[in-house]
Amino acid sequence: MADTGSFKIENEMNGRRRFLIAATTVAGGIAGVVVATPFMLSMMPSERAKAAGAPVEVDISKLEPGLLLMVEWRGKVVWILKRTPEMLATLELLDEEGVLADPNSERDQQPVYAKNETRSIKPEILVVVGLCTHLGCSPVFRKDIAPVDLGEDWLGGFFCPCHGSKFDLAGRVYKNLPAPTNLVVPPYAYLSDSRILIGSESKESV
């Protein structure tokens, strides 16, 4: 006899996935796939300060929902992504589907204040080092849903074309791929609602 409970749960998850894909596709069509370029150059420290590992202050006041901002810290690219409600909804769905290697961020790759489902201080703002944890390649931001090359379980995130590793919109790595761990969350703090200090050891936002 069929397990009607399991069948019902599977149907509910499929329904949620279809709704989420439809909602995110519409939002993506309106906003377009855009990667924002740094627009806070006046806030950057001097070359000497950057070489010494000085914190980098970033103005995110103009960062639109669904867009990615790239800055440099300690010679590494750091991504700041402003996630939409639809993007945040994918995180819970991926948890339920069990496709992630470390969904609860058990490994030590983020400060304590970012050890949560969104891997961030504020749910809508993701701050991660943009380097694949396999061989240090730079993944690309792919916000499209279920593309042919990435599969039906892809709900947007970061894809490393060098060796095929995939990370979700919280930087959590998919199972059974070359990258062994999630993307690294650097130390950071909020100086205000619109200013982030990357490289600070502060564990509190203001």
Backbone as ProteinMPNN parsed JSONL, in Angstrom:
{"seq_chain_A": "MADTGSFKIENEMNGRRRFLIAATTVAGGIAGVVVATPFMLSMMPSERAKAAGAPVEVDISKLEPGLLLMVEWRGKVVWILKRTPEMLATLELLDEEGVLADPNSERDQQPVYAKNETRSIKPEILVVVGLCTHLGCSPVFRKDIAPVDLGEDWLGGFFCPCHGSKFDLAGRVYKNLPAPTNLVVPPYAYLSDSRILIGSESKESV", "coords_chain_A": {"N_chain_A": [[0.852, -1.199, 0.0], [0.568, 2.239, -0.795], [2.432, 4.877, 0.663], [0.655, 7.305, 1.833], [1.146, 9.605, 3.291], [3.829, 10.302, 2.756], [3.575, 10.711, 0.026], [1.889, 12.919, -0.012], [3.522, 14.889, 1.227], [5.588, 15.026, -0.652], [4.178, 16.013, -2.857], [3.439, 18.516, -1.843], [5.951, 19.739, -1.56], [6.778, 19.788, -4.218], [4.841, 21.492, -5.223], [5.467, 23.853, -3.849], [7.994, 24.299, -4.895], [7.388, 24.768, -7.627], [5.86, 27.107, -7.4], [7.77, 28.841, -6.28], [9.758, 28.884, -8.263], [8.321, 30.082, -10.34], [7.704, 32.592, -9.215], [10.251, 33.654, -8.728], [11.345, 33.661, -11.258], [9.772, 35.573, -12.569], [10.445, 37.845, -11.058], [13.15, 37.953, -11.625], [13.101, 38.428, -14.347], [12.197, 41.007, -14.45], [14.137, 42.5, -13.06], [16.481, 41.703, -14.288], [19.613, 40.082, -15.094], [22.088, 41.235, -13.381], [25.286, 42.314, -12.46], [26.526, 44.28, -10.098], [28.951, 46.882, -10.202], [31.73, 48.011, -8.212], [30.841, 50.903, -6.359], [31.851, 52.553, -4.487], [34.318, 53.726, -4.377], [35.535, 55.937, -3.238], [35.44, 55.325, -0.616], [37.3, 53.427, -0.179], [40.291, 52.143, 1.396], [43.764, 53.252, 1.366], [46.262, 51.945, -0.955], [48.445, 50.991, 0.49], [47.297, 50.571, 3.005], [45.401, 48.614, 2.37], [47.112, 46.539, 1.624], [48.146, 45.919, 4.063], [46.086, 44.681, 5.215], [43.912, 46.16, 6.133], [40.617, 46.967, 7.368], [37.794, 47.279, 5.153], [35.603, 49.757, 4.255], [32.294, 49.848, 3.176], [29.767, 51.246, 1.187], [26.468, 50.459, 0.969], [24.136, 51.609, 0.218], [23.032, 52.07, -2.284], [22.642, 49.629, -3.355], [20.694, 47.448, -5.106], [17.848, 45.22, -4.626], [18.475, 41.814, -5.319], [20.832, 42.209, -6.652], [24.436, 42.077, -7.06], [27.339, 43.121, -5.409], [30.78, 43.822, -5.769], [33.79, 43.895, -3.96], [37.168, 44.59, -2.875], [39.232, 42.961, -0.536], [41.986, 42.431, 1.419], [43.342, 41.499, -0.847], [41.515, 39.771, -1.931], [38.445, 39.0, -3.619], [35.357, 40.13, -2.444], [31.997, 39.367, -2.097], [28.932, 41.105, -1.968], [25.704, 40.537, -1.573], [22.42, 41.525, -2.113], [19.683, 40.053, -1.069], [16.51, 39.034, -2.306], [13.104, 38.555, -1.057], [12.187, 36.247, -2.356], [14.577, 34.978, -3.039], [15.574, 34.399, -0.478], [13.674, 32.554, 0.321], [14.4, 30.291, -1.101], [16.428, 29.143, 0.351], [15.423, 27.74, 2.581], [13.95, 25.828, 1.222], [15.93, 24.33, -0.107], [17.185, 23.248, 2.103], [15.234, 21.414, 2.94], [15.213, 19.663, 0.797], [17.615, 18.382, 0.929], [20.059, 18.638, -0.538], [22.416, 19.859, 0.016], [25.797, 19.998, 1.255], [26.665, 20.952, 3.741], [24.425, 22.167, 5.29], [23.768, 23.448, 7.692], [25.929, 24.92, 8.345], [28.065, 23.791, 9.889], [30.789, 23.5, 9.814], [33.793, 25.373, 10.439], [33.632, 28.15, 9.021], [32.675, 30.653, 9.068], [31.985, 33.622, 10.966], [30.69, 33.493, 14.349], [28.332, 34.977, 14.526], [27.284, 34.719, 12.04], [26.519, 32.176, 11.727], [24.039, 30.75, 10.811], [20.886, 30.09, 9.133], [20.805, 31.905, 6.968], [23.394, 32.714, 6.875], [24.401, 35.218, 7.713], [24.406, 38.568, 9.162], [22.238, 40.327, 8.833], [19.331, 39.125, 7.358], [18.786, 39.708, 4.586], [21.183, 40.572, 3.47], [24.016, 39.207, 2.159], [27.379, 38.427, 2.787], [30.26, 37.289, 1.454], [33.413, 35.66, 0.776], [34.505, 35.642, -2.492], [35.626, 33.182, -3.6], [36.094, 29.947, -4.795], [36.01, 27.071, -2.742], [37.394, 24.896, -3.53], [39.725, 25.011, -5.437], [40.266, 27.665, -5.321], [39.256, 29.15, -7.44], [37.234, 31.623, -9.184], [33.896, 31.719, -8.731], [30.832, 32.213, -10.657], [28.041, 34.441, -10.531], [24.91, 33.142, -10.644], [21.732, 33.695, -11.076], [19.596, 32.581, -12.31], [16.881, 30.226, -12.607], [16.754, 26.723, -12.388], [18.347, 26.141, -14.829], [19.343, 24.571, -17.942], [22.01, 23.691, -17.927], [22.654, 23.473, -15.235], [20.766, 22.047, -13.842], [17.647, 20.791, -12.363], [17.546, 21.148, -9.637], [18.683, 23.545, -9.118], [18.41, 26.664, -7.729], [19.321, 29.173, -7.998], [22.363, 30.948, -7.34], [25.866, 30.503, -6.849], [28.142, 29.504, -9.257], [30.89, 27.491, -10.093], [32.642, 27.412, -12.921], [35.015, 26.168, -13.525], [35.447, 23.604, -12.296], [32.953, 22.72, -11.724], [31.66, 23.09, -9.226], [28.971, 23.988, -7.022], [27.157, 26.521, -5.328], [24.721, 27.697, -3.029], [22.435, 30.507, -2.516], [23.28, 31.347, -0.086], [25.834, 30.767, -0.035], [26.345, 28.111, 0.489], [27.626, 24.896, -0.087], [26.849, 22.492, -2.631], [26.185, 18.952, -2.439], [28.512, 16.228, -3.127], [30.34, 17.333, -4.973], [33.324, 18.937, -6.325], [34.214, 21.115, -4.589], [34.858, 21.229, -1.162], [33.747, 22.565, 1.007], [31.608, 25.187, 2.357], [31.314, 28.575, 1.022], [33.515, 31.087, 2.294], [32.706, 33.226, 4.977], [33.66, 36.445, 5.651], [34.997, 38.308, 8.496], [32.842, 40.891, 9.58], [31.06, 43.982, 10.105], [28.238, 46.101, 10.82], [28.273, 49.513, 10.335], [26.328, 51.309, 10.046], [22.919, 51.308, 8.839], [23.437, 51.369, 6.158], [26.136, 51.042, 5.751], [28.906, 48.921, 5.694], [31.545, 47.337, 7.406], [34.115, 45.556, 6.318], [36.228, 43.067, 7.461], [36.416, 43.726, 10.053], [36.452, 42.657, 13.459], [34.275, 42.877, 15.011], [31.272, 41.757, 16.542], [28.776, 42.721, 16.501], [25.95, 44.47, 15.217], [24.738, 47.72, 14.217]], "CA_chain_A": [[0.0, 0.0, 0.0], [1.391, 3.442, -0.929], [2.534, 5.75, 1.824], [-0.038, 8.528, 1.43], [1.776, 10.742, 3.953], [5.019, 10.688, 1.983], [3.108, 11.225, -1.261], [1.36, 14.255, 0.227], [4.656, 15.774, 1.483], [6.284, 15.216, -1.921], [3.355, 16.897, -3.681], [3.524, 19.859, -1.281], [7.265, 20.292, -1.895], [6.776, 20.077, -5.653], [4.025, 22.682, -5.403], [6.242, 24.998, -3.377], [9.079, 24.538, -5.858], [6.811, 25.384, -8.829], [5.498, 28.486, -7.07], [8.998, 29.604, -6.075], [10.387, 29.075, -9.574], [7.528, 31.049, -11.089], [7.854, 33.912, -8.606], [11.61, 34.141, -8.899], [11.548, 33.917, -12.687], [9.149, 36.859, -12.874], [11.265, 38.893, -10.449], [14.409, 38.013, -12.354], [12.859, 39.025, -15.648], [12.039, 42.444, -14.28], [15.388, 43.119, -12.637], [17.574, 41.35, -15.186], [20.784, 39.522, -14.443], [23.041, 42.33, -13.332], [26.297, 42.288, -11.42], [26.9, 45.673, -9.872], [30.371, 47.146, -10.029], [31.936, 48.826, -7.004], [30.544, 52.306, -6.525], [32.237, 53.208, -3.263], [35.764, 53.844, -4.458], [36.009, 56.96, -2.321], [35.473, 54.757, 0.719], [38.357, 52.436, -0.108], [41.527, 52.586, 2.022], [44.894, 53.376, 0.458], [46.871, 50.679, -1.352], [49.28, 50.519, 1.596], [46.41, 50.063, 4.05], [44.826, 47.349, 1.899], [48.157, 45.522, 1.669], [48.325, 45.556, 5.466], [44.887, 43.972, 5.666], [42.993, 47.076, 6.805], [39.207, 46.78, 7.048], [37.276, 48.044, 4.015], [34.269, 50.281, 4.502], [31.504, 49.757, 1.948], [28.448, 51.878, 1.174], [25.525, 49.598, 0.245], [22.866, 52.337, 0.147], [22.486, 52.025, -3.646], [22.575, 48.231, -3.801], [19.303, 47.06, -5.353], [17.529, 43.814, -4.363], [18.806, 40.879, -6.385], [22.101, 42.546, -7.292], [25.679, 41.683, -6.393], [28.388, 44.126, -5.376], [32.09, 43.206, -5.559], [34.817, 44.766, -3.408], [38.415, 43.889, -2.601], [39.701, 42.968, 0.849], [43.165, 41.573, 1.568], [43.665, 40.9, -2.132], [40.473, 38.823, -2.318], [37.164, 39.597, -3.951], [34.274, 39.861, -1.497], [30.689, 39.629, -2.688], [27.832, 41.551, -1.116], [24.478, 40.268, -2.323], [21.167, 41.909, -1.461], [18.742, 39.003, -1.451], [15.08, 39.324, -2.313], [12.353, 37.548, -0.297], [12.148, 34.998, -3.123], [15.887, 34.344, -2.881], [15.657, 33.848, 0.881], [12.792, 31.385, 0.396], [15.063, 29.118, -1.664], [17.336, 28.549, 1.335], [14.655, 26.753, 3.341], [13.561, 24.748, 0.313], [17.103, 23.48, -0.314], [17.363, 22.497, 3.35], [14.264, 20.318, 2.936], [15.516, 18.715, -0.269], [18.813, 17.642, 1.299], [21.061, 18.627, -1.613], [23.589, 20.605, 0.457], [26.759, 19.218, 2.034], [26.76, 21.49, 5.105], [23.332, 23.144, 5.319], [23.714, 24.166, 8.967], [27.218, 25.601, 8.538], [28.728, 23.208, 11.041], [32.237, 23.699, 9.695], [34.216, 26.698, 10.88], [33.889, 28.985, 7.838], [31.978, 31.902, 9.236], [31.926, 34.068, 12.357], [29.557, 32.95, 15.099], [27.124, 35.746, 14.245], [26.779, 34.355, 10.707], [26.258, 30.735, 11.714], [22.591, 30.591, 10.79], [20.418, 29.649, 7.813], [21.141, 32.874, 5.932], [24.833, 32.951, 7.001], [24.551, 36.668, 7.673], [23.874, 39.322, 10.293], [20.9, 40.693, 8.386], [18.956, 38.08, 6.392], [18.795, 40.083, 3.171], [22.526, 40.921, 3.002], [25.029, 38.152, 2.235], [28.756, 38.863, 2.59], [31.121, 36.108, 1.366], [34.602, 35.729, -0.067], [34.128, 35.068, -3.79], [36.601, 32.197, -4.064], [35.665, 28.561, -4.621], [36.799, 26.394, -1.712], [38.095, 23.756, -4.117], [41.073, 25.425, -5.824], [40.388, 29.115, -5.286], [38.746, 29.809, -8.643], [36.179, 32.591, -8.904], [32.591, 31.324, -9.28], [30.015, 33.257, -11.263], [26.723, 34.595, -9.936], [23.863, 32.647, -11.542], [20.46, 33.818, -10.383], [18.555, 31.909, -13.082], [16.292, 29.076, -11.936], [16.719, 25.453, -13.112], [18.852, 26.182, -16.211], [19.67, 23.254, -18.48], [23.366, 23.274, -17.578], [22.845, 23.305, -13.796], [19.821, 21.063, -13.316], [16.376, 21.207, -11.781], [17.679, 21.509, -8.222], [19.352, 24.839, -9.038], [17.472, 27.744, -7.441], [20.094, 30.403, -7.97], [23.52, 30.9, -6.463], [27.182, 30.739, -7.425], [28.607, 28.312, -9.967], [32.288, 27.546, -10.484], [32.734, 26.709, -14.201], [36.291, 25.455, -13.654], [35.321, 22.197, -11.938], [31.548, 22.359, -11.56], [31.096, 23.223, -7.885], [27.798, 24.853, -6.941], [26.854, 27.073, -4.005], [23.414, 28.357, -3.054], [22.427, 31.951, -2.285], [23.916, 31.617, 1.203], [27.207, 30.294, -0.169], [26.451, 26.729, 0.972], [28.024, 24.053, -1.203], [26.049, 21.31, -2.95], [26.828, 17.665, -2.168], [29.156, 15.393, -4.144], [31.013, 18.154, -5.965], [34.724, 19.115, -5.91], [34.401, 22.01, -3.436], [34.551, 20.471, 0.043], [33.12, 23.352, 2.064], [30.869, 26.392, 1.978], [32.099, 29.782, 0.822], [33.929, 31.692, 3.559], [32.15, 34.523, 5.373], [34.705, 37.193, 6.347], [34.492, 39.122, 9.616], [32.313, 42.181, 9.149], [30.132, 44.622, 11.035], [27.486, 47.227, 10.284], [28.507, 50.819, 10.936], [24.981, 51.885, 9.99], [22.091, 50.466, 7.977], [23.915, 51.406, 4.779], [27.602, 50.936, 5.692], [29.466, 47.687, 6.239], [32.993, 47.328, 7.562], [34.613, 44.203, 6.081], [37.528, 42.874, 8.08], [36.297, 44.026, 11.47], [36.16, 41.499, 14.288], [33.085, 43.163, 15.809], [30.209, 40.774, 16.367], [27.5, 43.393, 16.699], [25.525, 45.435, 14.212], [24.106, 48.896, 14.828]], "C_chain_A": [[0.884, 1.244, 0.0], [1.36, 4.244, 0.354], [1.939, 7.1, 1.457], [0.574, 9.758, 2.07], [2.969, 11.236, 3.179], [4.629, 11.296, 0.654], [2.606, 12.659, -1.117], [2.493, 15.253, 0.428], [5.388, 16.079, 0.185], [5.514, 16.168, -2.824], [3.427, 18.337, -3.19], [4.843, 20.518, -1.649], [7.354, 20.65, -3.361], [5.965, 21.336, -5.944], [4.756, 23.936, -4.987], [7.348, 25.348, -4.367], [8.529, 25.249, -7.103], [6.451, 26.837, -8.58], [6.734, 29.358, -6.95], [9.7, 29.892, -7.392], [9.646, 30.132, -10.37], [7.739, 32.458, -10.547], [9.234, 34.494, -8.865], [11.901, 34.454, -10.355], [10.967, 35.259, -13.086], [10.001, 37.994, -12.321], [12.567, 39.062, -11.212], [14.249, 38.659, -13.704], [12.739, 40.534, -15.564], [13.379, 43.104, -13.989], [16.52, 42.87, -13.61], [18.742, 40.797, -14.402], [21.883, 40.567, -14.493], [24.029, 42.109, -12.203], [26.792, 43.712, -11.252], [28.407, 45.792, -9.719], [30.55, 48.025, -8.802], [31.651, 50.306, -7.256], [30.896, 53.089, -5.265], [33.743, 53.437, -3.228], [36.31, 54.885, -3.492], [36.112, 56.445, -0.898], [36.625, 53.783, 0.901], [39.583, 52.981, 0.616], [42.629, 52.69, 0.983], [45.446, 52.005, 0.112], [47.727, 50.106, -0.221], [48.425, 49.917, 2.711], [45.794, 48.734, 3.652], [45.842, 46.219, 1.987], [48.376, 45.04, 3.094], [47.1, 44.848, 6.032], [43.901, 44.851, 6.395], [41.548, 46.751, 6.44], [38.784, 47.699, 5.9], [35.855, 48.475, 4.323], [33.504, 50.366, 3.184], [30.139, 50.41, 2.138], [27.509, 51.016, 0.339], [24.174, 50.288, 0.041], [22.22, 52.253, -1.233], [22.366, 50.596, -4.186], [21.121, 47.788, -3.896], [19.079, 45.589, -5.028], [17.829, 42.936, -5.575], [20.137, 41.137, -7.047], [23.294, 42.223, -6.396], [26.704, 42.799, -6.517], [29.714, 43.428, -5.073], [33.074, 44.235, -5.035], [36.068, 43.927, -3.136], [38.801, 44.057, -1.146], [40.837, 41.954, 0.979], [43.513, 40.837, 0.282], [42.654, 39.89, -2.618], [39.211, 39.585, -2.698], [36.146, 39.175, -2.902], [32.968, 40.261, -2.171], [29.724, 40.11, -1.62], [26.57, 41.438, -1.958], [23.265, 40.705, -1.509], [20.077, 40.961, -1.942], [17.292, 39.469, -1.35], [14.371, 38.3, -1.423], [12.291, 36.202, -1.02], [13.472, 34.251, -3.022], [16.02, 33.697, -1.506], [14.797, 32.59, 1.022], [13.454, 30.137, -0.161], [15.943, 28.41, -0.641], [16.631, 27.459, 2.138], [14.287, 25.565, 2.462], [14.726, 23.793, 0.077], [17.42, 22.673, 0.933], [16.475, 21.247, 3.347], [14.63, 19.257, 1.908], [16.817, 17.946, -0.025], [19.895, 17.583, 0.241], [22.368, 19.313, -1.199], [24.491, 19.763, 1.357], [26.819, 19.664, 3.491], [25.701, 22.567, 5.296], [23.285, 23.987, 6.58], [25.021, 24.865, 9.314], [27.934, 25.105, 9.789], [30.241, 23.419, 10.999], [32.591, 25.156, 9.968], [34.625, 27.554, 9.688], [33.181, 30.319, 7.904], [32.062, 32.316, 10.707], [30.678, 33.508, 13.038], [28.264, 33.667, 14.742], [26.564, 35.477, 12.855], [26.527, 32.851, 10.603], [24.757, 30.509, 11.88], [22.169, 30.247, 9.368], [20.821, 30.597, 6.695], [22.633, 33.184, 5.891], [25.138, 34.45, 6.933], [24.032, 37.299, 8.948], [22.438, 39.73, 10.001], [20.507, 39.732, 7.269], [19.115, 38.471, 4.927], [20.195, 40.355, 2.623], [23.506, 39.773, 3.247], [26.399, 38.762, 1.957], [29.639, 37.615, 2.596], [32.346, 36.407, 0.52], [34.292, 34.989, -1.361], [35.165, 34.138, -4.38], [36.093, 30.794, -3.776], [36.585, 27.872, -3.624], [37.464, 25.119, -2.218], [39.541, 24.145, -4.432], [41.217, 26.949, -5.905], [39.973, 29.831, -6.551], [37.639, 30.787, -8.249], [34.869, 32.136, -9.534], [31.876, 32.516, -9.9], [28.65, 33.27, -10.596], [25.668, 34.199, -10.962], [22.534, 32.694, -10.795], [19.312, 33.154, -11.137], [18.124, 30.628, -12.372], [16.251, 27.87, -12.868], [17.179, 25.548, -14.561], [19.284, 24.791, -16.656], [21.04, 22.781, -17.996], [23.577, 23.017, -16.096], [21.825, 22.381, -13.151], [18.615, 21.653, -12.609], [16.494, 21.614, -10.322], [18.353, 22.862, -8.028], [18.325, 25.956, -8.865], [18.174, 29.093, -7.366], [21.251, 30.296, -7.001], [24.798, 31.206, -7.215], [27.72, 29.43, -8.01], [30.054, 28.497, -10.388], [32.458, 26.746, -11.777], [34.024, 25.909, -14.364], [36.14, 23.956, -13.398], [33.901, 21.799, -11.547], [30.966, 22.469, -10.174], [29.954, 24.243, -7.882], [27.566, 25.282, -5.487], [25.512, 27.788, -4.084], [23.549, 29.833, -2.71], [22.843, 32.337, -0.87], [25.375, 31.162, 1.161], [27.419, 28.89, 0.343], [26.673, 25.79, -0.217], [27.069, 22.866, -1.382], [26.875, 20.047, -2.691], [27.531, 17.093, -3.398], [29.757, 16.182, -5.3], [32.425, 18.461, -5.457], [34.939, 20.002, -4.683], [33.98, 21.304, -2.16], [33.736, 21.234, 1.081], [32.394, 24.564, 1.496], [31.826, 27.552, 1.691], [32.371, 30.442, 2.177], [33.22, 33.034, 3.773], [33.239, 35.275, 6.137], [34.14, 37.885, 7.582], [33.983, 40.449, 9.085], [31.35, 42.709, 10.191], [29.405, 45.746, 10.319], [27.855, 48.484, 11.056], [27.208, 51.612, 10.99], [24.16, 50.956, 9.109], [22.639, 50.381, 6.559], [25.433, 51.277, 4.651], [28.084, 49.679, 6.415], [30.98, 47.833, 6.318], [33.466, 45.878, 7.44], [36.019, 44.086, 6.647], [37.544, 43.218, 9.55], [35.958, 42.764, 12.247], [34.916, 41.712, 15.144], [32.001, 42.145, 15.519], [28.826, 41.409, 16.522], [27.213, 44.342, 15.55], [24.865, 46.601, 14.924], [22.922, 49.325, 13.976]], "O_chain_A": [[1.867, 1.289, 0.74], [0.345, 4.271, 1.05], [2.606, 7.94, 0.853], [0.54, 10.841, 1.486], [3.124, 12.438, 2.962], [5.242, 12.259, 0.192], [2.855, 13.505, -1.975], [2.45, 16.349, -0.13], [5.768, 17.222, -0.07], [6.105, 17.026, -3.48], [3.471, 19.271, -3.99], [4.878, 21.696, -2.006], [7.926, 21.677, -3.724], [6.338, 22.144, -6.794], [4.69, 24.96, -5.667], [7.609, 26.518, -4.646], [9.125, 26.214, -7.582], [6.694, 27.7, -9.423], [6.757, 30.481, -7.453], [10.181, 31.002, -7.618], [10.267, 30.985, -11.005], [7.93, 33.404, -11.312], [9.373, 35.675, -9.18], [12.623, 35.404, -10.656], [11.582, 36.005, -13.849], [10.256, 38.982, -13.01], [13.033, 40.182, -11.42], [15.147, 39.36, -14.171], [13.128, 41.253, -16.485], [13.724, 44.127, -14.58], [17.416, 43.701, -13.756], [18.854, 41.012, -13.195], [22.528, 40.759, -15.523], [23.631, 41.749, -11.095], [27.403, 44.28, -12.158], [29.057, 44.903, -9.17], [29.616, 48.714, -8.395], [32.141, 50.892, -8.221], [30.325, 54.146, -4.998], [34.367, 53.351, -2.17], [37.421, 54.739, -2.983], [36.788, 57.047, -0.063], [36.901, 53.356, 2.022], [39.897, 54.162, 0.475], [42.451, 52.263, -0.158], [45.149, 51.019, 0.786], [47.741, 48.896, 0.004], [48.776, 48.889, 3.289], [45.67, 47.829, 4.476], [45.51, 45.096, 2.367], [48.747, 43.887, 3.313], [47.086, 44.461, 7.201], [43.119, 44.352, 7.205], [41.279, 46.308, 5.324], [39.358, 48.77, 5.709], [35.0, 47.641, 4.619], [34.013, 50.895, 2.196], [29.447, 50.158, 3.125], [27.721, 50.853, -0.863], [23.182, 49.63, -0.272], [20.998, 52.352, -1.349], [22.023, 50.397, -5.351], [20.405, 47.756, -2.895], [20.007, 44.787, -5.136], [17.48, 43.274, -6.706], [20.546, 40.371, -7.92], [23.183, 42.113, -5.175], [26.91, 43.352, -7.597], [29.769, 42.543, -4.219], [33.189, 45.327, -5.592], [36.018, 42.697, -3.167], [38.712, 45.15, -0.588], [40.665, 40.77, 0.686], [43.933, 39.681, 0.32], [42.895, 39.211, -3.616], [38.939, 40.667, -2.177], [36.081, 38.007, -2.519], [32.85, 41.347, -2.74], [29.702, 39.587, -0.506], [26.398, 42.162, -2.939], [23.104, 40.303, -0.356], [19.61, 41.055, -3.077], [16.913, 40.197, -0.433], [14.966, 37.282, -1.067], [12.335, 35.148, -0.387], [13.486, 33.024, -2.931], [16.519, 32.578, -1.386], [15.153, 31.67, 1.759], [13.116, 29.029, 0.253], [16.178, 27.207, -0.753], [17.185, 26.38, 2.346], [14.311, 24.422, 2.918], [14.535, 22.577, 0.063], [17.875, 21.533, 0.834], [16.921, 20.158, 3.709], [14.381, 18.072, 2.128], [17.086, 16.959, -0.71], [20.587, 16.571, 0.129], [23.322, 19.345, -1.976], [24.015, 18.924, 2.122], [27.005, 18.836, 4.383], [26.03, 23.743, 5.446], [22.812, 25.124, 6.547], [25.201, 25.343, 10.434], [28.355, 25.893, 10.635], [30.89, 23.505, 12.042], [31.779, 26.055, 9.752], [35.81, 27.675, 9.377], [33.096, 31.035, 6.906], [32.194, 31.468, 11.589], [29.727, 33.1, 12.371], [27.21, 33.037, 14.662], [25.48, 35.958, 12.524], [26.345, 32.323, 9.506], [24.281, 30.129, 12.95], [23.02, 30.125, 8.486], [21.145, 30.154, 5.593], [23.094, 33.851, 4.965], [26.018, 34.885, 6.191], [23.314, 36.666, 9.722], [21.538, 39.51, 10.811], [21.274, 39.543, 6.325], [19.534, 37.65, 4.111], [20.373, 40.366, 1.405], [23.789, 39.414, 4.39], [26.562, 39.524, 1.004], [29.759, 36.951, 3.625], [32.326, 37.289, -0.339], [33.865, 33.835, -1.33], [35.546, 34.289, -5.541], [35.708, 30.485, -2.648], [37.8, 28.067, -3.657], [38.028, 24.354, -1.436], [40.471, 23.671, -3.78], [42.175, 27.457, -6.487], [40.302, 31.004, -6.73], [37.167, 30.775, -7.112], [34.74, 32.162, -10.758], [32.26, 33.668, -9.699], [28.16, 32.233, -10.149], [25.54, 34.828, -12.012], [22.249, 31.823, -9.973], [18.176, 33.161, -10.662], [18.9, 30.023, -11.633], [15.774, 27.969, -13.998], [16.47, 25.079, -15.451], [19.559, 23.929, -15.821], [21.215, 21.602, -17.689], [24.577, 22.404, -15.72], [22.014, 21.971, -12.006], [18.567, 22.844, -12.301], [15.644, 22.345, -9.814], [18.571, 23.284, -6.893], [17.478, 26.174, -9.732], [17.677, 30.034, -6.746], [21.147, 29.639, -5.966], [24.821, 32.057, -8.104], [27.747, 28.396, -7.342], [30.414, 29.522, -10.965], [32.422, 25.516, -11.738], [34.114, 25.06, -15.251], [36.634, 23.134, -14.17], [33.669, 20.679, -11.093], [29.859, 21.98, -9.948], [29.967, 25.22, -8.631], [27.755, 24.503, -4.552], [25.201, 28.417, -5.096], [24.662, 30.351, -2.622], [22.772, 33.506, -0.493], [26.068, 31.167, 2.179], [28.556, 28.499, 0.609], [25.981, 25.888, -1.231], [26.554, 22.313, -0.41], [28.105, 20.077, -2.721], [27.201, 17.42, -4.538], [29.695, 15.76, -6.455], [32.702, 18.265, -4.274], [35.759, 19.676, -3.825], [32.85, 20.821, -2.076], [33.102, 20.623, 1.941], [32.543, 24.916, 0.325], [32.997, 27.512, 2.068], [31.551, 30.361, 3.091], [33.147, 33.864, 2.867], [33.699, 34.794, 7.172], [32.924, 38.033, 7.702], [34.622, 41.066, 8.233], [30.883, 41.966, 11.055], [29.899, 46.281, 9.327], [27.761, 48.518, 12.283], [27.013, 52.465, 11.856], [24.66, 49.918, 8.677], [22.341, 49.432, 5.834], [25.965, 51.392, 3.547], [27.729, 49.413, 7.564], [31.613, 48.382, 5.416], [33.248, 45.069, 8.342], [36.891, 44.903, 6.349], [38.554, 43.031, 10.227], [35.249, 41.895, 11.74], [34.539, 40.833, 15.919], [31.83, 41.72, 14.377], [27.826, 40.705, 16.658], [28.124, 44.943, 14.982], [24.479, 46.493, 16.088], [22.243, 50.297, 14.307]]}, "name": "protein", "num_of_chains": 1, "seq": "MADTGSFKIENEMNGRRRFLIAATTVAGGIAGVVVATPFMLSMMPSERAKAAGAPVEVDISKLEPGLLLMVEWRGKVVWILKRTPEMLATLELLDEEGVLADPNSERDQQPVYAKNETRSIKPEILVVVGLCTHLGCSPVFRKDIAPVDLGEDWLGGFFCPCHGSKFDLAGRVYKNLPAPTNLVVPPYAYLSDSRILIGSESKESV"}
